[in-house]
Amino acid sequence: MSEEEKLEKSKDYSASNIQVLEGLEAVRKRPAMYIGDVGVKGLHHLVYEVVDNSIDEALAGYCDTIHVTINENNSITVVDNGRGIPVEMHEKEKKSALEVVMTVLHAGGKFDKDTYKVSGGLHGVGVSCVNALSSQLIAEVHRNGKIYTQEYSIGKPKHDVKEIGETDITGTKVTFLPDDSIFESTVYNYDTLSNRLRELAFLNKGIKLTITDKRKLDDDGNPISEEFFSEGGLKEFVAFLDESRERLIEDAIYIEGEKDGIPVEVSMLYNSSYAENIHSYVNNINTHEGGTHLSGFRMGLTRTLKKYAEESGMLSKLKFEIAGDDFREGLTAVISVKVAEPQFEGQTKTKLGNREVTSPVSQAVSEMLENYLEEHPKDAKTIVNKVILAAQARHAARKAREMVQRKGALTGGGLPGKLADCSSKDPAECEIYLVEGDSAGGTAKQGRDRNFQAIMPLRGKILNVEKAMQHKIFENEEIKNIYTALGVRVGTEEDSKALNMEKLRYHKIIIMCDADVDGSHIVTLIMTFFYRHMKELIENGYLYIATPPLYLLKKGNKEVYAWTDDERDRFAQEMKGDSNTKVGIQRYKGLGEMNAEQLWSTTMDPEFRTLRQVTIESAAEADRTFSMLMGDDVPPRRDFIERNAKYANIDV
C-alpha cells in the first residue's frame, strides 16, 4: 500500500475508534496476573504486546514492515510503518487518544469491531500494561504529515503529547525500558525474540520483521541482525520445521481460504519419523492445548485419508481397524485460523473453545486432501503405506504398554526395585531424582531427605525416542521403570499419548547428571523422551534439571563451590587475596566424585540448590530443535553445537 493510500485510510481511524474498557490500577501491584510472571517469560511478553499492535495493523492491511531493536541498555524499540496511533482528543477521556492507548488497560482500536476485524493481540493486555511495567517509555507517532511524541515513567505521562516535526511517512515507534524493581531480570534473550519474530513472519506472509541486537557486534563491527520474511507462509513454516527430517512426500500440502467467514490456513508434510508434530495457532497465538480448530483438522484428515485408503483397496489385508493416531504418525502440520472473538479455555488459557471453528477447518482440510490425493497418486500410496505401518506398530505397542501396565504403572504398586522411594505420599511435596548411574544413585540415596526425596538410578543412556518405533520405547527397561516409578498410565487405545496425571506420584521430576559431555547427552535424551511422550509434565511445570557445581576451590580449611568458569575465577581471586598462597581447584567430572554430604548441600538441599525448570516457550522451535539434535542429519546439529557451545560447559 502506498503512503498516499495509507494517509487516506488513516483518516477513518481516529480517536473515536478507541474504546476504553478498564483502568490501569493493579498492574504494578499484581503484574503476574497480566503478563504471566515477572521472570524471563514475562519480560519477553512485553515485547510481544508491542509487536502485536503492529501485527494488528498488518492484519488490517496498513503495515508491512516491523523492526525490533534490543538497545545497549536492554531497552526495546519497536517501529512499524502502519497508520500511527491516533493523537486527536478522545471525546470521553478528554485527553489525546495516544495517551489513552498508553495509559488505560484494554484501551485500543482492536475492541472496536469496525477498526480491526481480527486482532492478534486480543489474548494480551495491551501496550498500556507494558507502559505500567516500564521505568521509561517513549511513544513517537508519524501521522497526518506530523511527528508527535509523549514520554512516560511507570505508566504516567511526563508531559502532554507534543508535536515535534514534520514527516512524509506514517507509523509508530515505541521505546521502553522494563522496570528492574518489578522483573527478576531485565536482560533480553536474542534467540527467544528472534524465534518469535520468525514464527510471526511464517504466520503472516508478506510482512517483513527484523531484529537487531545492539549489545552484540558481528565480525565487521555491526550490530547482529536478522530479517524474516515469508512469501509461502505456512508451507515454508512446515518445510522449516522438517528441515532435519527425511520427507516422504516432496512438497508440503497446503490450503488457504475462508470457510463460513473464518480464514483457514493449513500446511502439512509426512516424514519418516514416528512422532506427530502438529502446531496450531489462533490470531498468531500458539494454542499449546489445541482446541476446536485442532479437532476440525484431525476430523478432516482422518475421514478423508481413511476413505481414500479403503477405496484404494490397500487396507484389505489389514486384520484390524485403523485408529486416528495412525494417520498422524510422522506428520508435521501447522494450522492457523483467524477468529474475530476467540474464547480461550484450558489450564493455561491456550485452548480454543469456539465451536463454530471445527466444521470450517474440517471441511477445508477434507477438500485440500481430496484434491491432493487425486492429483498425486504416488504420494497418496506412500502416505497410506505409512499409515498401515503405524497401525501395525500401534498393535505391537499396545502389547508392550500392557506389559508396563501389568508391572504396576496403572495401580501405583510393583514399583521398580531400583527406586528408593520417599515416605511422603503427597505428590505436591514429593520429588524424584532421575540419576545417571548406580554409583551416583547410591550417593544420592545416602544424601537425600527420605521424607520427600525419591531416587531413581538410570543405567547408561536411555533410548533415543526420536528414532525409535513406539513398541520399542515401551520395551525399553529404563523407560518402563520411569513410567512405573512416576505412576502415570502410558496411554489408551484411543489416545496413546494420554497421561493419567491424577496418578502422578511426584510434582518435581529432577534430572541429575554429570556436568560433562556424556551427562549433557543423557539430559538431552531424557528431555526428548519427556517432550515426545510426557509433554503434559513439562507444560505443568513438573520437570527440572539439577545443577551440580563444576568446581571445588580449597585454601587451607576454607572450601567454596563454583558453578561457572566466571565464578571459579572470581572466587579464586577472592580466596587468594593479597597472599600468594595457592588455591586448589578441583573440577568435578561426575556426581560420584562428591560424597553424600557435598551432593546434598550443593545440589539437593532445597535451601541452597539451583534447579532449572524445563519450559516450552515455543513448541515449534522445541520440536525442530529436538528432531535436529536427536535425528540422523549431522550438518545442522554441528552448526547448532558450534553456535551454542559457548553457552554450555563442554569438555573437549
QUISULZI-V590152 format. One record per residue. N is the residue number from 1. SS is DSSP state (H for helix, E for strand, L for the rest). PHI is phi in whole degrees, 0 to 359 (999 if undefined). Layout:
N | SS | PHI
N | SS | PHI
//
This chain:
1 | L | 999
2 | L | 285
3 | H | 297
4 | H | 294
5 | H | 295
6 | H | 296
7 | H | 298
8 | H | 295
9 | H | 289
10 | H | 294
11 | L | 293
12 | L | 279
13 | L | 249
14 | L | 227
15 | H | 303
16 | H | 293
17 | H | 278
18 | L | 270
19 | E | 259
20 | L | 255
21 | L | 252
22 | L | 199
23 | L | 283
24 | L | 267
25 | L | 301
26 | L | 80
27 | L | 296
28 | L | 285
29 | L | 289
30 | L | 230
31 | H | 300
32 | H | 299
33 | H | 296
34 | H | 259
35 | H | 236
36 | L | 96
37 | L | 197
38 | L | 251
39 | L | 267
40 | H | 298
41 | H | 298
42 | H | 297
43 | H | 301
44 | H | 287
45 | H | 299
46 | H | 303
47 | H | 295
48 | H | 298
49 | H | 298
50 | H | 289
51 | H | 297
52 | H | 306
53 | H | 301
54 | H | 291
55 | H | 297
56 | H | 301
57 | H | 297
58 | H | 292
59 | H | 298
60 | L | 280
61 | L | 94
62 | L | 247
63 | L | 213
64 | L | 226
65 | E | 220
66 | E | 227
67 | E | 248
68 | E | 242
69 | E | 235
70 | E | 267
71 | L | 278
72 | L | 304
73 | L | 265
74 | L | 68
75 | L | 279
76 | E | 237
77 | E | 241
78 | E | 240
79 | E | 236
80 | E | 229
81 | L | 250
82 | L | 283
83 | L | 280
84 | L | 89
85 | L | 297
86 | L | 304
87 | L | 242
88 | L | 295
89 | E | 293
90 | E | 276
91 | L | 303
92 | L | 283
93 | L | 274
94 | L | 58
95 | E | 209
96 | E | 303
97 | H | 300
98 | H | 300
99 | H | 295
100 | H | 297
101 | H | 301
102 | H | 276
103 | H | 235
104 | L | 241
105 | L | 297
106 | L | 61
107 | L | 259
108 | E | 169
109 | H | 292
110 | H | 291
111 | H | 270
112 | L | 256
113 | L | 300
114 | L | 283
115 | L | 274
116 | L | 233
117 | L | 292
118 | L | 225
119 | L | 229
120 | H | 286
121 | H | 271
122 | H | 303
123 | H | 283
124 | L | 262
125 | L | 236
126 | L | 95
127 | H | 290
128 | H | 297
129 | H | 292
130 | H | 299
131 | H | 299
132 | H | 297
133 | L | 258
134 | E | 245
135 | E | 290
136 | E | 211
137 | E | 217
138 | E | 239
139 | E | 253
140 | E | 233
141 | E | 241
142 | E | 255
143 | E | 197
144 | L | 55
145 | L | 78
146 | E | 235
147 | E | 249
148 | E | 241
149 | E | 213
150 | E | 210
151 | E | 246
152 | E | 228
153 | E | 228
154 | L | 39
155 | L | 88
156 | E | 255
157 | E | 294
158 | L | 270
159 | L | 197
160 | L | 290
161 | L | 297
162 | E | 246
163 | E | 267
164 | E | 240
165 | E | 167
166 | E | 247
167 | L | 208
168 | L | 247
169 | L | 235
170 | L | 236
171 | E | 151
172 | E | 230
173 | E | 233
174 | E | 238
175 | E | 241
176 | E | 221
177 | E | 243
178 | E | 302
179 | L | 284
180 | L | 287
181 | L | 275
182 | L | 259
183 | L | 268
184 | L | 296
185 | L | 217
186 | L | 242
187 | L | 262
188 | L | 278
189 | L | 261
190 | H | 300
191 | H | 297
192 | H | 299
193 | H | 290
194 | H | 293
195 | H | 298
196 | H | 292
197 | H | 293
198 | H | 299
199 | H | 301
200 | H | 296
201 | H | 294
202 | H | 294
203 | H | 283
204 | L | 228
205 | L | 297
206 | L | 92
207 | L | 256
208 | E | 265
209 | E | 241
210 | E | 234
211 | E | 229
212 | E | 232
213 | E | 244
214 | E | 286
215 | E | 279
216 | E | 235
217 | E | 249
218 | L | 276
219 | L | 297
220 | L | 268
221 | L | 85
222 | L | 262
223 | E | 300
224 | E | 292
225 | E | 208
226 | E | 224
227 | E | 237
228 | E | 240
229 | L | 207
230 | L | 231
231 | L | 274
232 | L | 270
233 | L | 61
234 | H | 295
235 | H | 299
236 | H | 287
237 | H | 298
238 | H | 297
239 | H | 298
240 | H | 296
241 | H | 295
242 | L | 264
243 | L | 307
244 | L | 257
245 | L | 251
246 | L | 276
247 | E | 286
248 | L | 262
249 | L | 237
250 | L | 293
251 | L | 246
252 | L | 293
253 | E | 280
254 | E | 216
255 | E | 219
256 | E | 218
257 | E | 180
258 | E | 236
259 | E | 235
260 | L | 52
261 | L | 78
262 | E | 248
263 | E | 294
264 | E | 236
265 | E | 228
266 | E | 221
267 | E | 220
268 | E | 210
269 | E | 221
270 | E | 257
271 | E | 231
272 | L | 277
273 | L | 283
274 | L | 252
275 | L | 263
276 | L | 254
277 | E | 233
278 | E | 244
279 | E | 241
280 | E | 241
281 | E | 225
282 | E | 232
283 | L | 51
284 | L | 75
285 | E | 271
286 | E | 286
287 | L | 271
288 | L | 304
289 | L | 268
290 | L | 76
291 | E | 130
292 | H | 293
293 | H | 290
294 | H | 290
295 | H | 299
296 | H | 298
297 | H | 300
298 | H | 296
299 | H | 298
300 | H | 297
301 | H | 297
302 | H | 297
303 | H | 300
304 | H | 288
305 | H | 294
306 | H | 297
307 | H | 300
308 | H | 296
309 | H | 297
310 | H | 292
311 | H | 292
312 | H | 281
313 | L | 79
314 | L | 287
315 | L | 265
316 | L | 300
317 | L | 271
318 | L | 280
319 | L | 266
320 | L | 215
321 | L | 288
322 | L | 273
323 | L | 256
324 | H | 305
325 | H | 303
326 | H | 297
327 | H | 284
328 | H | 250
329 | L | 289
330 | L | 74
331 | E | 257
332 | E | 248
333 | E | 216
334 | E | 232
335 | E | 244
336 | E | 228
337 | E | 236
338 | E | 244
339 | L | 235
340 | L | 299
341 | L | 229
342 | L | 289
343 | L | 247
344 | E | 255
345 | E | 231
346 | L | 86
347 | L | 297
348 | L | 251
349 | L | 55
350 | L | 235
351 | E | 238
352 | E | 284
353 | L | 253
354 | L | 293
355 | L | 293
356 | H | 290
357 | H | 272
358 | H | 303
359 | H | 296
360 | H | 302
361 | H | 293
362 | H | 301
363 | H | 297
364 | H | 298
365 | H | 293
366 | H | 301
367 | H | 298
368 | H | 301
369 | H | 290
370 | H | 303
371 | H | 297
372 | H | 297
373 | H | 296
374 | H | 292
375 | H | 276
376 | L | 231
377 | H | 300
378 | H | 294
379 | H | 297
380 | H | 300
381 | H | 296
382 | H | 300
383 | H | 295
384 | H | 296
385 | H | 299
386 | H | 297
387 | H | 296
388 | H | 296
389 | H | 300
390 | H | 297
391 | H | 295
392 | H | 295
393 | H | 293
394 | H | 296
395 | H | 295
396 | H | 295
397 | H | 293
398 | H | 298
399 | H | 297
400 | H | 295
401 | H | 297
402 | H | 298
403 | H | 295
404 | H | 295
405 | H | 302
406 | H | 296
407 | H | 288
408 | H | 119
409 | H | 297
410 | L | 284
411 | L | 263
412 | L | 88
413 | L | 267
414 | L | 56
415 | L | 291
416 | L | 302
417 | L | 300
418 | L | 283
419 | L | 287
420 | E | 262
421 | L | 281
422 | L | 262
423 | L | 279
424 | L | 291
425 | L | 247
426 | L | 270
427 | L | 305
428 | L | 295
429 | L | 252
430 | L | 269
431 | E | 223
432 | E | 238
433 | E | 262
434 | E | 268
435 | E | 250
436 | E | 288
437 | L | 86
438 | H | 291
439 | H | 296
440 | H | 295
441 | H | 300
442 | H | 296
443 | H | 297
444 | H | 296
445 | H | 297
446 | H | 288
447 | H | 272
448 | L | 289
449 | L | 263
450 | L | 296
451 | L | 298
452 | L | 227
453 | E | 249
454 | E | 254
455 | E | 237
456 | E | 233
457 | E | 289
458 | E | 246
459 | L | 273
460 | L | 63
461 | L | 270
462 | L | 287
463 | L | 301
464 | L | 281
465 | H | 291
466 | H | 295
467 | H | 243
468 | L | 243
469 | L | 289
470 | H | 301
471 | H | 293
472 | H | 294
473 | H | 296
474 | H | 285
475 | H | 273
476 | L | 288
477 | H | 299
478 | H | 295
479 | H | 291
480 | H | 302
481 | H | 295
482 | H | 296
483 | H | 303
484 | H | 296
485 | H | 297
486 | H | 288
487 | L | 86
488 | L | 272
489 | L | 287
490 | L | 282
491 | L | 144
492 | L | 241
493 | L | 299
494 | L | 288
495 | L | 218
496 | L | 290
497 | L | 257
498 | L | 287
499 | L | 245
500 | L | 273
501 | H | 301
502 | H | 293
503 | H | 267
504 | L | 300
505 | L | 266
506 | L | 221
507 | L | 261
508 | E | 229
509 | E | 248
510 | E | 244
511 | E | 275
512 | E | 234
513 | L | 231
514 | L | 298
515 | L | 270
516 | L | 226
517 | H | 299
518 | H | 300
519 | H | 299
520 | H | 296
521 | H | 295
522 | H | 295
523 | H | 303
524 | H | 295
525 | H | 299
526 | H | 293
527 | H | 296
528 | H | 298
529 | H | 301
530 | H | 294
531 | H | 295
532 | H | 279
533 | H | 238
534 | L | 221
535 | H | 301
536 | H | 301
537 | H | 296
538 | H | 291
539 | H | 296
540 | L | 273
541 | L | 78
542 | L | 264
543 | E | 259
544 | E | 224
545 | E | 240
546 | E | 285
547 | L | 235
548 | L | 293
549 | L | 292
550 | L | 269
551 | E | 223
552 | E | 239
553 | E | 256
554 | E | 231
555 | E | 212
556 | L | 64
557 | L | 269
558 | E | 273
559 | E | 232
560 | E | 225
561 | E | 262
562 | E | 230
563 | L | 258
564 | L | 222
565 | H | 296
566 | H | 297
567 | H | 298
568 | H | 304
569 | H | 295
570 | H | 294
571 | H | 295
572 | H | 298
573 | H | 294
574 | H | 295
575 | H | 290
576 | H | 293
577 | L | 59
578 | L | 275
579 | L | 280
580 | L | 262
581 | L | 297
582 | L | 287
583 | L | 261
584 | E | 282
585 | E | 239
586 | E | 253
587 | E | 267
588 | L | 280
589 | L | 270
590 | L | 217
591 | H | 297
592 | H | 295
593 | H | 282
594 | L | 262
595 | L | 277
596 | H | 302
597 | H | 294
598 | H | 294
599 | H | 297
600 | H | 296
601 | H | 290
602 | H | 262
603 | H | 233
604 | H | 240
605 | L | 284
606 | L | 304
607 | L | 290
608 | L | 236
609 | L | 289
610 | L | 240
611 | E | 251
612 | E | 262
613 | E | 281
614 | L | 274
615 | L | 233
616 | L | 243
617 | L | 289
618 | L | 229
619 | H | 299
620 | H | 296
621 | H | 291
622 | H | 297
623 | H | 302
624 | H | 295
625 | H | 294
626 | H | 296
627 | H | 293
628 | H | 286
629 | H | 290
630 | H | 253
631 | L | 269
632 | L | 266
633 | L | 280
634 | H | 282
635 | H | 307
636 | H | 295
637 | H | 293
638 | H | 298
639 | H | 299
640 | H | 299
641 | H | 295
642 | H | 297
643 | H | 285
644 | H | 252
645 | H | 301
646 | H | 291
647 | H | 269
648 | L | 245
649 | L | 268
650 | L | 240
651 | L | 270
652 | L | 256
//
